[in-house]
Amino acid sequence: MYAAGVKTSIAALFTALVLAVTAGCAGGDGSSPSPSSSSSATGGAADVLAVKIDNVAPARPHTGLEQADIVYVEQVEAGLSRILAVYSSDLPPVIGPVRSARETDLELLRQFDRPTLAFSGAQSRLLPVIDRAPLEPVPPSQAPGAYFRGPDRAAPHNLYLRPERIPFEVSGVNAVGELGLEVGAPPPGGEPEDSREVRYPSASVTFTWSAERERWLVSLDDSPARTAEGERLGAGTVVVQDVTVRPSDFSDRSGNVTPFTETVGAGSAVVLRDGRAYEARWARSAADADTVFSTPDGQRVDLAEGPLWILYAPRGGAGSATAR
């Protein structure tokens, strides 16, 4: 009886391992896993690693997000939000949950010099566009040994990346330098601010100033955002960038049209740092140009020490940014 039980347990374990490896190679969220790209993921080393990260309640807490140099938040289908985390100065052992790429990511990432993009998959019509983009795509189909399914939550919110297993070497230099941004003194003026909320049609991000920690503490959908170890997520500088969000030519399997966030152009912005809010302007002349943030009188806006969060707030639509 004991021997039979052992054999049954071993067989069950083997089956579970096979299923886990197989699941780790799929997009997992209704997207198609990327085929082998025409851009070799083993080409020249990229300056930054960008990882597309889930941002709904079943995907939290996030893993490795606290070590990102830059955290972008953008609107996706059904009014939800998703994260694009950029790493360069440091890499955590695990990052996730990883989700699928969007057209917005391709224009956004043109600001970097041929970045590596880790994502779970993409809408089938978008895959050729990703292959033609000036980046190094590394989905599970190209690096199956780098991805795994976590046992503590259900798919598609459980796909994780081990970045040490992809062809990327961290530079040790903060990724904000790639954008032409610098850490420095705050601009003159500004207004004291305790909290700022950015709302999407079906999601929200709130930043609350902590003088003790000298950080803007992050809340997602009105719940404190925490690391996998239970610590609060925080930002040194927050930029709320007023942008146009319009329908793209892509949609998900349920027929929801994917929004496209226009990150080339110009508009207003609010910069949060050191417990104050500064009115600013943003301008990006072309897809391969940096985004310049300046005060209304044309002075450069510098950053505080710590992670940079950039939120794309839809202008004139069902999204808003307000002080609280």
MIFI-315161 format. One record per residue (C-alpha): chain; x, y, z. Coordinates in pm, 1 decimal. Layout:
BEGIN
<atom><c>A</c><u>X</u><v>Y</v><w>Z</w></atom>
...
//
This chain:
BEGIN
<atom><c>A</c><u>0.0</u><v>0.0</v><w>0.0</w></atom>
<atom><c>A</c><u>280.8</u><v>241.9</v><w>92.2</w></atom>
<atom><c>A</c><u>473.9</u><v>173.9</v><w>-231.6</w></atom>
<atom><c>A</c><u>162.4</u><v>224.7</v><w>-440.6</w></atom>
<atom><c>A</c><u>94.8</u><v>554.9</v><w>-266.0</w></atom>
<atom><c>A</c><u>448.7</u><v>673.4</v><w>-331.0</w></atom>
<atom><c>A</c><u>421.5</u><v>586.8</v><w>-702.7</w></atom>
<atom><c>A</c><u>90.4</u><v>773.9</v><w>-725.2</w></atom>
<atom><c>A</c><u>238.8</u><v>1082.3</v><w>-556.3</w></atom>
<atom><c>A</c><u>543.4</u><v>1081.1</v><w>-785.5</w></atom>
<atom><c>A</c><u>323.7</u><v>1052.1</v><w>-1093.1</w></atom>
<atom><c>A</c><u>103.6</u><v>1338.6</v><w>-976.8</w></atom>
<atom><c>A</c><u>407.2</u><v>1556.6</v><w>-909.4</w></atom>
<atom><c>A</c><u>553.8</u><v>1481.9</v><w>-1254.1</w></atom>
<atom><c>A</c><u>221.4</u><v>1572.1</v><w>-1420.8</w></atom>
<atom><c>A</c><u>201.3</u><v>1898.9</v><w>-1227.0</w></atom>
<atom><c>A</c><u>554.6</u><v>1993.5</v><w>-1329.8</w></atom>
<atom><c>A</c><u>481.8</u><v>1923.4</v><w>-1697.1</w></atom>
<atom><c>A</c><u>165.8</u><v>2133.9</v><w>-1681.9</w></atom>
<atom><c>A</c><u>349.8</u><v>2419.2</v><w>-1510.6</w></atom>
<atom><c>A</c><u>623.1</u><v>2428.3</v><w>-1775.8</w></atom>
<atom><c>A</c><u>366.7</u><v>2410.1</v><w>-2056.0</w></atom>
<atom><c>A</c><u>154.4</u><v>2687.7</v><w>-1904.5</w></atom>
<atom><c>A</c><u>459.7</u><v>2905.3</v><w>-1857.3</w></atom>
<atom><c>A</c><u>511.3</u><v>2918.4</v><w>-2232.0</w></atom>
<atom><c>A</c><u>164.1</u><v>3055.2</v><w>-2311.3</w></atom>
<atom><c>A</c><u>33.7</u><v>3409.8</v><w>-2313.7</w></atom>
<atom><c>A</c><u>-228.1</u><v>3313.4</v><w>-2057.0</w></atom>
<atom><c>A</c><u>-454.8</u><v>3615.3</v><w>-2101.0</w></atom>
<atom><c>A</c><u>-624.9</u><v>3552.2</v><w>-2432.7</w></atom>
<atom><c>A</c><u>-321.3</u><v>3678.0</v><w>-2623.4</w></atom>
<atom><c>A</c><u>-106.0</u><v>3481.5</v><w>-2861.3</w></atom>
<atom><c>A</c><u>243.0</u><v>3376.3</v><w>-2755.2</w></atom>
<atom><c>A</c><u>497.6</u><v>3538.8</v><w>-2980.8</w></atom>
<atom><c>A</c><u>667.6</u><v>3318.2</v><w>-3241.0</w></atom>
<atom><c>A</c><u>1041.8</u><v>3341.8</v><w>-3294.0</w></atom>
<atom><c>A</c><u>1102.9</u><v>3705.3</v><w>-3371.5</w></atom>
<atom><c>A</c><u>1293.1</u><v>3838.9</v><w>-3667.9</w></atom>
<atom><c>A</c><u>1479.0</u><v>4051.9</v><w>-3408.5</w></atom>
<atom><c>A</c><u>1715.3</u><v>3817.8</v><w>-3230.3</w></atom>
<atom><c>A</c><u>1681.8</u><v>3828.9</v><w>-2852.1</w></atom>
<atom><c>A</c><u>2046.9</u><v>3726.1</v><w>-2833.0</w></atom>
<atom><c>A</c><u>2170.3</u><v>4030.7</v><w>-3022.8</w></atom>
<atom><c>A</c><u>2355.4</u><v>4326.9</v><w>-2876.6</w></atom>
<atom><c>A</c><u>2293.4</u><v>4409.6</v><w>-2512.4</w></atom>
<atom><c>A</c><u>2010.2</u><v>4654.6</v><w>-2455.3</w></atom>
<atom><c>A</c><u>2031.7</u><v>4944.1</v><w>-2211.1</w></atom>
<atom><c>A</c><u>1706.6</u><v>4875.8</v><w>-2025.5</w></atom>
<atom><c>A</c><u>1468.7</u><v>4591.5</v><w>-1954.1</w></atom>
<atom><c>A</c><u>1098.4</u><v>4675.5</v><w>-1976.2</w></atom>
<atom><c>A</c><u>848.8</u><v>4426.8</v><w>-1830.1</w></atom>
<atom><c>A</c><u>473.0</u><v>4442.8</v><w>-1889.7</w></atom>
<atom><c>A</c><u>304.1</u><v>4381.5</v><w>-1554.8</w></atom>
<atom><c>A</c><u>-51.5</u><v>4297.4</v><w>-1455.4</w></atom>
<atom><c>A</c><u>-234.3</u><v>4555.9</v><w>-1243.4</w></atom>
<atom><c>A</c><u>-567.6</u><v>4412.7</v><w>-1131.3</w></atom>
<atom><c>A</c><u>-648.2</u><v>4300.1</v><w>-777.8</w></atom>
<atom><c>A</c><u>-584.4</u><v>3923.9</v><w>-835.0</w></atom>
<atom><c>A</c><u>-230.8</u><v>4010.4</v><w>-957.0</w></atom>
<atom><c>A</c><u>-128.7</u><v>4188.1</v><w>-636.9</w></atom>
<atom><c>A</c><u>100.2</u><v>4217.1</v><w>-454.1</w></atom>
<atom><c>A</c><u>350.7</u><v>4266.8</v><w>-734.4</w></atom>
<atom><c>A</c><u>691.5</u><v>4103.8</v><w>-725.5</w></atom>
<atom><c>A</c><u>1007.3</u><v>4303.4</v><w>-800.4</w></atom>
<atom><c>A</c><u>825.7</u><v>4626.3</v><w>-887.8</w></atom>
<atom><c>A</c><u>998.2</u><v>4816.3</v><w>-605.9</w></atom>
<atom><c>A</c><u>1335.5</u><v>4778.7</v><w>-782.4</w></atom>
<atom><c>A</c><u>1220.8</u><v>4937.7</v><w>-1109.3</w></atom>
<atom><c>A</c><u>1382.9</u><v>5269.0</v><w>-1201.1</w></atom>
<atom><c>A</c><u>1069.5</u><v>5385.7</v><w>-1385.0</w></atom>
<atom><c>A</c><u>710.2</u><v>5267.1</v><w>-1352.0</w></atom>
<atom><c>A</c><u>466.2</u><v>5366.3</v><w>-1628.4</w></atom>
<atom><c>A</c><u>90.0</u><v>5328.6</v><w>-1579.0</w></atom>
<atom><c>A</c><u>-132.2</u><v>5325.9</v><w>-1885.9</w></atom>
<atom><c>A</c><u>-496.6</u><v>5257.4</v><w>-1966.8</w></atom>
<atom><c>A</c><u>-592.9</u><v>4928.5</v><w>-2132.9</w></atom>
<atom><c>A</c><u>-920.3</u><v>4758.6</v><w>-2227.0</w></atom>
<atom><c>A</c><u>-1235.5</u><v>4795.7</v><w>-2014.7</w></atom>
<atom><c>A</c><u>-1093.4</u><v>5106.7</v><w>-1848.9</w></atom>
<atom><c>A</c><u>-837.7</u><v>4909.5</v><w>-1649.0</w></atom>
<atom><c>A</c><u>-472.3</u><v>4999.7</v><w>-1605.9</w></atom>
<atom><c>A</c><u>-151.9</u><v>4809.8</v><w>-1667.8</w></atom>
<atom><c>A</c><u>211.9</u><v>4871.9</v><w>-1575.4</w></atom>
<atom><c>A</c><u>530.2</u><v>4889.0</v><w>-1780.7</w></atom>
<atom><c>A</c><u>826.4</u><v>4866.3</v><w>-1542.5</w></atom>
<atom><c>A</c><u>1173.5</u><v>4968.2</v><w>-1661.7</w></atom>
<atom><c>A</c><u>1491.9</u><v>4828.9</v><w>-1504.0</w></atom>
<atom><c>A</c><u>1853.3</u><v>4930.3</v><w>-1553.6</w></atom>
<atom><c>A</c><u>2028.5</u><v>5010.3</v><w>-1224.7</w></atom>
<atom><c>A</c><u>1923.1</u><v>4689.6</v><w>-1048.0</w></atom>
<atom><c>A</c><u>1741.4</u><v>4363.8</v><w>-1117.6</w></atom>
<atom><c>A</c><u>1530.4</u><v>4161.4</v><w>-874.0</w></atom>
<atom><c>A</c><u>1546.6</u><v>3780.8</v><w>-898.4</w></atom>
<atom><c>A</c><u>1178.6</u><v>3760.0</v><w>-998.5</w></atom>
<atom><c>A</c><u>941.5</u><v>4008.6</v><w>-1166.9</w></atom>
<atom><c>A</c><u>568.2</u><v>3979.7</v><w>-1221.8</w></atom>
<atom><c>A</c><u>298.8</u><v>3890.0</v><w>-1284.4</w></atom>
<atom><c>A</c><u>388.2</u><v>3936.8</v><w>-1651.1</w></atom>
<atom><c>A</c><u>111.2</u><v>4016.0</v><w>-1899.9</w></atom>
<atom><c>A</c><u>70.5</u><v>4094.4</v><w>-2268.5</w></atom>
<atom><c>A</c><u>209.6</u><v>4388.5</v><w>-2464.3</w></atom>
<atom><c>A</c><u>13.3</u><v>4672.0</v><w>-2621.1</w></atom>
<atom><c>A</c><u>70.1</u><v>4904.2</v><w>-2917.9</w></atom>
<atom><c>A</c><u>121.8</u><v>5194.5</v><w>-2673.8</w></atom>
<atom><c>A</c><u>432.4</u><v>5021.1</v><w>-2536.3</w></atom>
<atom><c>A</c><u>607.2</u><v>5030.9</v><w>-2873.0</w></atom>
<atom><c>A</c><u>587.5</u><v>5408.1</v><w>-2912.3</w></atom>
<atom><c>A</c><u>664.1</u><v>5466.8</v><w>-2543.9</w></atom>
<atom><c>A</c><u>979.0</u><v>5251.9</v><w>-2558.4</w></atom>
<atom><c>A</c><u>1122.5</u><v>5433.3</v><w>-2861.8</w></atom>
<atom><c>A</c><u>1267.0</u><v>5677.1</v><w>-2605.5</w></atom>
<atom><c>A</c><u>1518.1</u><v>5408.8</v><w>-2507.1</w></atom>
<atom><c>A</c><u>1805.7</u><v>5268.3</v><w>-2713.4</w></atom>
<atom><c>A</c><u>1676.0</u><v>4930.6</v><w>-2832.7</w></atom>
<atom><c>A</c><u>1529.9</u><v>4807.2</v><w>-2502.1</w></atom>
<atom><c>A</c><u>1452.0</u><v>4448.0</v><w>-2411.8</w></atom>
<atom><c>A</c><u>1077.4</u><v>4390.4</v><w>-2370.2</w></atom>
<atom><c>A</c><u>950.3</u><v>4097.9</v><w>-2159.8</w></atom>
<atom><c>A</c><u>581.0</u><v>4017.9</v><w>-2207.5</w></atom>
<atom><c>A</c><u>352.2</u><v>3716.5</v><w>-2200.6</w></atom>
<atom><c>A</c><u>223.9</u><v>3747.7</v><w>-2558.3</w></atom>
<atom><c>A</c><u>14.9</u><v>3986.4</v><w>-2766.8</w></atom>
<atom><c>A</c><u>-289.5</u><v>4010.9</v><w>-2988.9</w></atom>
<atom><c>A</c><u>-204.7</u><v>3808.0</v><w>-3301.1</w></atom>
<atom><c>A</c><u>-219.4</u><v>4107.6</v><w>-3537.8</w></atom>
<atom><c>A</c><u>13.4</u><v>4303.6</v><w>-3310.0</w></atom>
<atom><c>A</c><u>289.3</u><v>4039.8</v><w>-3307.9</w></atom>
<atom><c>A</c><u>433.9</u><v>4138.5</v><w>-3650.6</w></atom>
<atom><c>A</c><u>435.2</u><v>4501.7</v><w>-3537.2</w></atom>
<atom><c>A</c><u>635.3</u><v>4403.8</v><w>-3228.8</w></atom>
<atom><c>A</c><u>878.0</u><v>4208.4</v><w>-3446.7</w></atom>
<atom><c>A</c><u>940.8</u><v>4518.4</v><w>-3661.5</w></atom>
<atom><c>A</c><u>984.7</u><v>4751.7</v><w>-3363.7</w></atom>
<atom><c>A</c><u>1336.9</u><v>4864.3</v><w>-3261.3</w></atom>
<atom><c>A</c><u>1350.5</u><v>4651.3</v><w>-2948.5</w></atom>
<atom><c>A</c><u>1447.3</u><v>4302.9</v><w>-2833.9</w></atom>
<atom><c>A</c><u>1127.8</u><v>4103.8</v><w>-2761.1</w></atom>
<atom><c>A</c><u>1163.9</u><v>3823.6</v><w>-2507.1</w></atom>
<atom><c>A</c><u>828.2</u><v>3645.0</v><w>-2461.2</w></atom>
<atom><c>A</c><u>805.9</u><v>3292.4</v><w>-2315.2</w></atom>
<atom><c>A</c><u>832.7</u><v>3135.3</v><w>-2661.8</w></atom>
<atom><c>A</c><u>1186.6</u><v>3273.8</v><w>-2694.9</w></atom>
<atom><c>A</c><u>1298.9</u><v>3218.9</v><w>-2337.3</w></atom>
<atom><c>A</c><u>1081.8</u><v>2940.1</v><w>-2188.3</w></atom>
<atom><c>A</c><u>1330.9</u><v>2872.5</v><w>-1910.8</w></atom>
<atom><c>A</c><u>1300.2</u><v>3230.4</v><w>-1788.3</w></atom>
<atom><c>A</c><u>927.7</u><v>3214.9</v><w>-1712.4</w></atom>
<atom><c>A</c><u>731.3</u><v>3012.9</v><w>-1461.0</w></atom>
<atom><c>A</c><u>380.6</u><v>2988.6</v><w>-1319.8</w></atom>
<atom><c>A</c><u>346.3</u><v>3068.0</v><w>-950.3</w></atom>
<atom><c>A</c><u>132.2</u><v>2827.5</v><w>-745.8</w></atom>
<atom><c>A</c><u>-29.7</u><v>3090.6</v><w>-522.1</w></atom>
<atom><c>A</c><u>-276.4</u><v>3242.0</v><w>-770.1</w></atom>
<atom><c>A</c><u>-473.1</u><v>3148.1</v><w>-1078.8</w></atom>
<atom><c>A</c><u>-375.4</u><v>3209.0</v><w>-1441.9</w></atom>
<atom><c>A</c><u>-338.2</u><v>3451.6</v><w>-1609.3</w></atom>
<atom><c>A</c><u>-220.3</u><v>3638.7</v><w>-1299.6</w></atom>
<atom><c>A</c><u>64.1</u><v>3402.4</v><w>-1209.1</w></atom>
<atom><c>A</c><u>327.2</u><v>3423.2</v><w>-1484.1</w></atom>
<atom><c>A</c><u>666.1</u><v>3540.2</v><w>-1354.4</w></atom>
<atom><c>A</c><u>1001.5</u><v>3625.9</v><w>-1509.7</w></atom>
<atom><c>A</c><u>1348.2</u><v>3533.6</v><w>-1384.4</w></atom>
<atom><c>A</c><u>1542.3</u><v>3813.8</v><w>-1560.1</w></atom>
<atom><c>A</c><u>1880.2</u><v>3647.1</v><w>-1501.7</w></atom>
<atom><c>A</c><u>1774.3</u><v>3383.4</v><w>-1756.7</w></atom>
<atom><c>A</c><u>1720.6</u><v>3620.4</v><w>-2048.9</w></atom>
<atom><c>A</c><u>1994.2</u><v>3781.3</v><w>-2263.0</w></atom>
<atom><c>A</c><u>2005.9</u><v>4105.5</v><w>-2067.5</w></atom>
<atom><c>A</c><u>2276.9</u><v>4246.7</v><w>-1843.1</w></atom>
<atom><c>A</c><u>2194.6</u><v>4523.6</v><w>-1600.5</w></atom>
<atom><c>A</c><u>2406.4</u><v>4836.2</v><w>-1656.9</w></atom>
<atom><c>A</c><u>2394.9</u><v>4965.2</v><w>-1301.9</w></atom>
<atom><c>A</c><u>2294.7</u><v>5308.8</v><w>-1434.4</w></atom>
<atom><c>A</c><u>1950.6</u><v>5451.2</v><w>-1357.7</w></atom>
<atom><c>A</c><u>1719.7</u><v>5434.7</v><w>-1659.1</w></atom>
<atom><c>A</c><u>1604.5</u><v>5795.4</v><w>-1609.8</w></atom>
<atom><c>A</c><u>1932.9</u><v>5899.9</v><w>-1770.2</w></atom>
<atom><c>A</c><u>1817.6</u><v>5735.0</v><w>-2093.3</w></atom>
<atom><c>A</c><u>1530.2</u><v>5985.5</v><w>-2096.1</w></atom>
<atom><c>A</c><u>1758.9</u><v>6284.3</v><w>-2045.7</w></atom>
<atom><c>A</c><u>1627.2</u><v>6333.5</v><w>-1690.9</w></atom>
<atom><c>A</c><u>1841.1</u><v>6413.4</v><w>-1388.5</w></atom>
<atom><c>A</c><u>1815.9</u><v>6410.1</v><w>-1011.0</w></atom>
<atom><c>A</c><u>1843.9</u><v>6763.7</v><w>-877.7</w></atom>
<atom><c>A</c><u>1688.7</u><v>7047.2</v><w>-681.7</w></atom>
<atom><c>A</c><u>1315.3</u><v>7113.2</v><w>-715.3</w></atom>
<atom><c>A</c><u>1195.6</u><v>7403.7</v><w>-928.5</w></atom>
<atom><c>A</c><u>1084.5</u><v>7718.8</v><w>-750.5</w></atom>
<atom><c>A</c><u>729.0</u><v>7750.9</v><w>-628.7</w></atom>
<atom><c>A</c><u>494.6</u><v>7457.9</v><w>-617.8</w></atom>
<atom><c>A</c><u>204.0</u><v>7397.4</v><w>-383.7</w></atom>
<atom><c>A</c><u>203.1</u><v>7176.4</v><w>-73.7</w></atom>
<atom><c>A</c><u>18.2</u><v>6852.9</v><w>-148.2</w></atom>
<atom><c>A</c><u>-68.8</u><v>6556.9</v><w>68.7</w></atom>
<atom><c>A</c><u>-227.7</u><v>6330.1</v><w>-189.9</w></atom>
<atom><c>A</c><u>-296.7</u><v>6302.2</v><w>-560.7</w></atom>
<atom><c>A</c><u>-532.6</u><v>6054.2</v><w>-728.1</w></atom>
<atom><c>A</c><u>-529.8</u><v>5949.2</v><w>-1094.3</w></atom>
<atom><c>A</c><u>-851.6</u><v>5780.8</v><w>-1204.3</w></atom>
<atom><c>A</c><u>-915.0</u><v>5563.1</v><w>-1506.1</w></atom>
<atom><c>A</c><u>-1265.4</u><v>5445.7</v><w>-1599.9</w></atom>
<atom><c>A</c><u>-1223.6</u><v>5122.8</v><w>-1398.3</w></atom>
<atom><c>A</c><u>-907.2</u><v>5179.4</v><w>-1193.3</w></atom>
<atom><c>A</c><u>-727.0</u><v>5434.2</v><w>-979.2</w></atom>
<atom><c>A</c><u>-377.5</u><v>5512.3</v><w>-850.3</w></atom>
<atom><c>A</c><u>-327.6</u><v>5733.4</v><w>-545.1</w></atom>
<atom><c>A</c><u>-5.7</u><v>5884.4</v><w>-409.6</w></atom>
<atom><c>A</c><u>12.5</u><v>6001.3</v><w>-47.5</w></atom>
<atom><c>A</c><u>312.6</u><v>6195.9</v><w>77.7</w></atom>
<atom><c>A</c><u>507.9</u><v>6047.3</v><w>368.9</w></atom>
<atom><c>A</c><u>750.9</u><v>6299.4</v><w>516.3</w></atom>
<atom><c>A</c><u>893.4</u><v>6025.7</v><w>737.3</w></atom>
<atom><c>A</c><u>986.9</u><v>5804.9</v><w>442.6</w></atom>
<atom><c>A</c><u>1038.1</u><v>6092.0</v><w>195.9</w></atom>
<atom><c>A</c><u>829.0</u><v>5898.9</v><w>-52.1</w></atom>
<atom><c>A</c><u>492.7</u><v>5914.5</v><w>-220.2</w></atom>
<atom><c>A</c><u>322.4</u><v>5598.3</v><w>-91.7</w></atom>
<atom><c>A</c><u>124.6</u><v>5418.1</v><w>-362.3</w></atom>
<atom><c>A</c><u>-232.0</u><v>5289.2</v><w>-339.9</w></atom>
<atom><c>A</c><u>-395.4</u><v>5092.2</v><w>-622.2</w></atom>
<atom><c>A</c><u>-775.4</u><v>5094.3</v><w>-647.2</w></atom>
<atom><c>A</c><u>-787.6</u><v>5252.0</v><w>-297.8</w></atom>
<atom><c>A</c><u>-581.5</u><v>4972.6</v><w>-139.1</w></atom>
<atom><c>A</c><u>-222.1</u><v>5021.2</v><w>-17.5</w></atom>
<atom><c>A</c><u>20.3</u><v>4881.6</v><w>-275.8</w></atom>
<atom><c>A</c><u>275.1</u><v>4647.4</v><w>-120.7</w></atom>
<atom><c>A</c><u>574.4</u><v>4444.2</v><w>-222.7</w></atom>
<atom><c>A</c><u>570.5</u><v>4065.5</v><w>-207.8</w></atom>
<atom><c>A</c><u>736.2</u><v>4103.6</v><w>134.7</w></atom>
<atom><c>A</c><u>460.4</u><v>4330.9</v><w>262.1</w></atom>
<atom><c>A</c><u>639.3</u><v>4668.4</v><w>244.8</w></atom>
<atom><c>A</c><u>463.6</u><v>4974.6</v><w>99.3</w></atom>
<atom><c>A</c><u>550.6</u><v>5072.0</v><w>-256.4</w></atom>
<atom><c>A</c><u>674.7</u><v>5427.1</v><w>-287.8</w></atom>
<atom><c>A</c><u>791.9</u><v>5679.9</v><w>-546.7</w></atom>
<atom><c>A</c><u>1047.6</u><v>5958.2</v><w>-516.1</w></atom>
<atom><c>A</c><u>890.7</u><v>6153.9</v><w>-802.7</w></atom>
<atom><c>A</c><u>550.1</u><v>6119.5</v><w>-967.8</w></atom>
<atom><c>A</c><u>463.6</u><v>6270.8</v><w>-1306.4</w></atom>
<atom><c>A</c><u>98.4</u><v>6285.2</v><w>-1407.4</w></atom>
<atom><c>A</c><u>107.5</u><v>6340.9</v><w>-1782.4</w></atom>
<atom><c>A</c><u>-206.6</u><v>6468.4</v><w>-1957.1</w></atom>
<atom><c>A</c><u>-235.4</u><v>6270.6</v><w>-2283.8</w></atom>
<atom><c>A</c><u>-474.6</u><v>6180.3</v><w>-2561.4</w></atom>
<atom><c>A</c><u>-609.3</u><v>5825.4</v><w>-2534.5</w></atom>
<atom><c>A</c><u>-788.2</u><v>5706.5</v><w>-2848.8</w></atom>
<atom><c>A</c><u>-905.6</u><v>5371.5</v><w>-2989.7</w></atom>
<atom><c>A</c><u>-639.2</u><v>5166.2</v><w>-3165.7</w></atom>
<atom><c>A</c><u>-683.6</u><v>4919.9</v><w>-3451.1</w></atom>
<atom><c>A</c><u>-655.2</u><v>4626.2</v><w>-3209.1</w></atom>
<atom><c>A</c><u>-898.8</u><v>4456.0</v><w>-2974.0</w></atom>
<atom><c>A</c><u>-904.2</u><v>4166.2</v><w>-2728.7</w></atom>
<atom><c>A</c><u>-1085.1</u><v>3832.9</v><w>-2775.6</w></atom>
<atom><c>A</c><u>-1397.2</u><v>3977.1</v><w>-2608.7</w></atom>
<atom><c>A</c><u>-1416.6</u><v>4256.7</v><w>-2865.3</w></atom>
<atom><c>A</c><u>-1297.5</u><v>4532.8</v><w>-2631.9</w></atom>
<atom><c>A</c><u>-1103.0</u><v>4787.9</v><w>-2834.8</w></atom>
<atom><c>A</c><u>-750.7</u><v>4847.1</v><w>-2706.9</w></atom>
<atom><c>A</c><u>-682.6</u><v>5213.1</v><w>-2624.0</w></atom>
<atom><c>A</c><u>-376.3</u><v>5379.2</v><w>-2772.9</w></atom>
<atom><c>A</c><u>-201.1</u><v>5638.8</v><w>-2558.1</w></atom>
<atom><c>A</c><u>-33.6</u><v>5913.0</v><w>-2760.7</w></atom>
<atom><c>A</c><u>304.0</u><v>5979.7</v><w>-2598.6</w></atom>
<atom><c>A</c><u>433.5</u><v>6193.5</v><w>-2887.0</w></atom>
<atom><c>A</c><u>307.0</u><v>6549.2</v><w>-2874.7</w></atom>
<atom><c>A</c><u>274.5</u><v>6804.8</v><w>-2597.7</w></atom>
<atom><c>A</c><u>52.3</u><v>6891.4</v><w>-2305.9</w></atom>
<atom><c>A</c><u>27.1</u><v>6974.1</v><w>-1939.9</w></atom>
<atom><c>A</c><u>164.0</u><v>6772.1</v><w>-1650.8</w></atom>
<atom><c>A</c><u>189.9</u><v>6777.3</v><w>-1273.4</w></atom>
<atom><c>A</c><u>514.8</u><v>6680.4</v><w>-1102.7</w></atom>
<atom><c>A</c><u>496.2</u><v>6558.6</v><w>-742.9</w></atom>
<atom><c>A</c><u>813.2</u><v>6562.5</v><w>-534.4</w></atom>
<atom><c>A</c><u>914.2</u><v>6648.6</v><w>-179.1</w></atom>
<atom><c>A</c><u>553.4</u><v>6688.1</v><w>-68.4</w></atom>
<atom><c>A</c><u>474.3</u><v>6955.9</v><w>-325.8</w></atom>
<atom><c>A</c><u>298.3</u><v>6969.8</v><w>-663.5</w></atom>
<atom><c>A</c><u>449.6</u><v>7159.9</v><w>-956.7</w></atom>
<atom><c>A</c><u>263.7</u><v>7259.1</v><w>-1270.6</w></atom>
<atom><c>A</c><u>463.0</u><v>7155.8</v><w>-1575.3</w></atom>
<atom><c>A</c><u>456.6</u><v>7099.2</v><w>-1948.3</w></atom>
<atom><c>A</c><u>564.2</u><v>6792.6</v><w>-2142.8</w></atom>
<atom><c>A</c><u>680.2</u><v>6778.6</v><w>-2503.4</w></atom>
<atom><c>A</c><u>805.0</u><v>6497.0</v><w>-2725.4</w></atom>
<atom><c>A</c><u>872.1</u><v>6595.3</v><w>-3084.8</w></atom>
<atom><c>A</c><u>902.6</u><v>6247.0</v><w>-3236.9</w></atom>
<atom><c>A</c><u>886.4</u><v>5880.6</v><w>-3140.3</w></atom>
<atom><c>A</c><u>1264.4</u><v>5854.4</v><w>-3114.4</w></atom>
<atom><c>A</c><u>1292.9</u><v>6174.7</v><w>-2907.8</w></atom>
<atom><c>A</c><u>1295.4</u><v>6208.3</v><w>-2529.1</w></atom>
<atom><c>A</c><u>1002.9</u><v>6355.1</v><w>-2340.2</w></atom>
<atom><c>A</c><u>1102.8</u><v>6694.2</v><w>-2198.8</w></atom>
<atom><c>A</c><u>939.9</u><v>6814.4</v><w>-1876.5</w></atom>
<atom><c>A</c><u>962.6</u><v>7185.3</v><w>-1802.3</w></atom>
<atom><c>A</c><u>805.0</u><v>7450.0</v><w>-1581.9</w></atom>
<atom><c>A</c><u>556.1</u><v>7694.8</v><w>-1739.8</w></atom>
<atom><c>A</c><u>842.2</u><v>7945.3</v><w>-1778.8</w></atom>
<atom><c>A</c><u>1065.3</u><v>7690.5</v><w>-1954.4</w></atom>
<atom><c>A</c><u>1292.7</u><v>7568.1</v><w>-1675.9</w></atom>
<atom><c>A</c><u>1395.1</u><v>7203.7</v><w>-1670.5</w></atom>
<atom><c>A</c><u>1223.7</u><v>6990.2</v><w>-1407.6</w></atom>
<atom><c>A</c><u>1461.3</u><v>6765.4</v><w>-1212.6</w></atom>
<atom><c>A</c><u>1373.0</u><v>6457.9</v><w>-1009.4</w></atom>
<atom><c>A</c><u>1398.6</u><v>6364.9</v><w>-643.1</w></atom>
<atom><c>A</c><u>1592.8</u><v>6056.5</v><w>-537.3</w></atom>
<atom><c>A</c><u>1398.6</u><v>5731.8</v><w>-568.7</w></atom>
<atom><c>A</c><u>1178.4</u><v>5554.7</v><w>-823.3</w></atom>
<atom><c>A</c><u>1001.9</u><v>5760.3</v><w>-1090.3</w></atom>
<atom><c>A</c><u>634.1</u><v>5685.5</v><w>-1160.5</w></atom>
<atom><c>A</c><u>480.9</u><v>5828.9</v><w>-1479.1</w></atom>
<atom><c>A</c><u>104.3</u><v>5806.7</v><w>-1517.0</w></atom>
<atom><c>A</c><u>-69.2</u><v>5873.3</v><w>-1846.9</w></atom>
<atom><c>A</c><u>-394.3</u><v>6048.5</v><w>-1753.4</w></atom>
<atom><c>A</c><u>-653.0</u><v>6068.3</v><w>-2034.8</w></atom>
<atom><c>A</c><u>-736.7</u><v>6427.0</v><w>-2124.1</w></atom>
<atom><c>A</c><u>-1096.8</u><v>6524.5</v><w>-2185.5</w></atom>
<atom><c>A</c><u>-1228.0</u><v>6172.1</v><w>-2130.0</w></atom>
<atom><c>A</c><u>-1330.0</u><v>5924.3</v><w>-1863.5</w></atom>
<atom><c>A</c><u>-1015.6</u><v>5969.4</v><w>-1660.7</w></atom>
<atom><c>A</c><u>-889.4</u><v>6238.8</v><w>-1427.8</w></atom>
<atom><c>A</c><u>-617.2</u><v>6348.7</v><w>-1189.3</w></atom>
<atom><c>A</c><u>-712.6</u><v>6534.3</v><w>-873.3</w></atom>
<atom><c>A</c><u>-558.7</u><v>6647.5</v><w>-548.7</w></atom>
<atom><c>A</c><u>-721.5</u><v>6493.0</v><w>-244.3</w></atom>
//
